[in-house]
Amino acid sequence: MFEFGDVIPAGYSIEVITWENDGDNYQTCWQHGMTLEEAQYVAKVLAGTAPMGNEFVKPKVLAEYIIDNTAEKEFDMCMKFFGLDAEFLTKTGGFDAIDSFAVYSVLDGYFANSDSNYGYDFLRVVDEIKIHKFEQEIQIPAPLMIENIYCSR
């Protein structure tokens, strides 16, 4: 979730909770430093993938879904958060040329697929998305270690 020393910028963050297989192996991923409009866009797109979850999904299908659910005014956000050139794909229909690994590398930040036992093209189920507002930048403080006790030597 958060590491000691992490800096969370002021603004909006989304918390994406996913699961795989039979409703186990929950994962939580965060995206920080967003505007409210950006957070709502990403949440809308990710929430719509829930029916596709718990299955192997071809990158072309996932990219088409993302583009179909991106309004023209959201094209910049589509590139920023999903790495897809919505304007180009809308005009050319060039979904067959999409780099599978690139699509899933971007989505890994939201779905934590790299932890999946099923492979990079297995889509976890989006269970819940929360939008948070951080009024000011915060840093997660590091604790001061007082003692370190080894027990298995």
WOBELMO-V556821 format. One record per residue. N is the residue number from 1. RES is the residue in three letters. PHI is phi in degrees with one decimal (NA if undefined). OMEGA is omega in whole degrees, -180 to 180 (NA if undefined). Layout:
n;res;phi;omega
N;RES;PHI;OMEGA
N;RES;PHI;OMEGA
This chain:
n;res;phi;omega
1;MET;NA;177
2;PHE;-125.6;177
3;GLU;-108.2;175
4;PHE;-57.6;180
5;GLY;90.8;178
6;ASP;-58.8;175
7;VAL;-110.1;178
8;ILE;-105.9;-177
9;PRO;-71.6;174
10;ALA;-61.6;180
11;GLY;126.3;-175
12;TYR;-104.5;177
13;SER;-133.3;171
14;ILE;-115.0;176
15;GLU;-115.3;-176
16;VAL;-113.5;-179
17;ILE;-106.7;-177
18;THR;-129.3;173
19;TRP;-141.9;178
20;GLU;-136.4;174
21;ASN;63.4;-174
22;ASP;-109.2;177
23;GLY;85.2;178
24;ASP;-113.0;179
25;ASN;53.1;177
26;TYR;-66.9;176
27;GLN;-133.5;175
28;THR;-123.1;177
29;CYS;-120.4;-180
30;TRP;-120.8;170
31;GLN;-131.2;-175
32;HIS;-113.2;172
33;GLY;72.6;-178
34;MET;-107.1;167
35;THR;-83.5;177
36;LEU;-61.9;179
37;GLU;-61.1;179
38;GLU;-64.9;-180
39;ALA;-61.8;180
40;GLN;-67.4;178
41;TYR;-63.6;-179
42;VAL;-61.7;179
43;ALA;-61.2;179
44;LYS;-60.5;-178
45;VAL;-66.0;-178
46;LEU;-65.4;180
47;ALA;-61.1;-180
48;GLY;-70.2;179
49;THR;-82.5;-175
50;ALA;-52.1;179
51;PRO;-65.5;179
52;MET;-86.1;-174
53;GLY;-67.2;-179
54;ASN;67.8;-179
55;GLU;-142.0;170
56;PHE;-82.6;-175
57;VAL;-124.0;179
58;LYS;-69.5;-179
59;PRO;-56.5;179
60;LYS;-60.2;-180
61;VAL;-64.3;-180
62;LEU;-66.2;179
63;ALA;-63.7;178
64;GLU;-62.1;178
65;TYR;-60.7;-178
66;ILE;-60.8;-179
67;ILE;-64.4;180
68;ASP;-61.9;-178
69;ASN;-106.7;178
70;THR;-120.7;177
71;ALA;-74.0;-178
72;GLU;-54.6;180
73;LYS;-69.6;-180
74;GLU;-102.9;-177
75;PHE;-55.7;179
76;ASP;-63.0;180
77;MET;-68.2;178
78;CYS;-61.3;178
79;MET;-68.1;-176
80;LYS;-64.3;-172
81;PHE;-101.7;-179
82;PHE;-122.0;177
83;GLY;67.3;-179
84;LEU;-112.7;177
85;ASP;-82.8;-174
86;ALA;-60.9;-179
87;GLU;-62.7;179
88;PHE;-62.5;-177
89;LEU;-66.3;178
90;THR;-66.6;-178
91;LYS;-75.4;-172
92;THR;-103.4;-175
93;GLY;65.6;-174
94;GLY;-79.1;-177
95;PHE;-67.9;-180
96;ASP;-67.3;-178
97;ALA;-89.7;-177
98;ILE;-69.7;178
99;ASP;-77.1;-176
100;SER;-54.6;-176
101;PHE;-63.7;-180
102;ALA;-62.8;180
103;VAL;-60.3;-177
104;TYR;-74.5;175
105;SER;-64.5;178
106;VAL;-65.7;-177
107;LEU;-69.3;180
108;ASP;-58.3;178
109;GLY;-63.8;179
110;TYR;-100.4;-172
111;PHE;-109.2;-178
112;ALA;54.5;-179
113;ASN;-65.7;-179
114;SER;-63.1;177
115;ASP;-88.0;-176
116;SER;-73.1;175
117;ASN;-83.3;-172
118;TYR;-101.2;-179
119;GLY;112.9;-173
120;TYR;-67.5;-177
121;ASP;-94.7;175
122;PHE;-88.8;-176
123;LEU;-96.5;177
124;ARG;-69.8;178
125;VAL;-85.7;174
126;VAL;-77.8;-177
127;ASP;-93.8;-175
128;GLU;-158.0;175
129;ILE;-130.3;178
130;LYS;-119.9;174
131;ILE;-105.4;-179
132;HIS;-116.5;174
133;LYS;-117.1;174
134;PHE;-104.8;-176
135;GLU;-64.4;-179
136;GLN;-144.9;177
137;GLU;-62.8;177
138;ILE;-131.2;175
139;GLN;-120.7;179
140;ILE;-72.7;-176
141;PRO;-71.8;176
142;ALA;-92.5;179
143;PRO;-75.8;176
144;LEU;-93.9;-179
145;MET;-71.7;-179
146;ILE;-94.6;-177
147;GLU;-156.1;178
148;ASN;-124.7;-176
149;ILE;-113.6;177
150;TYR;-89.0;-175
151;CYS;-115.3;-175
152;SER;-119.6;180
153;ARG;-107.1;NA
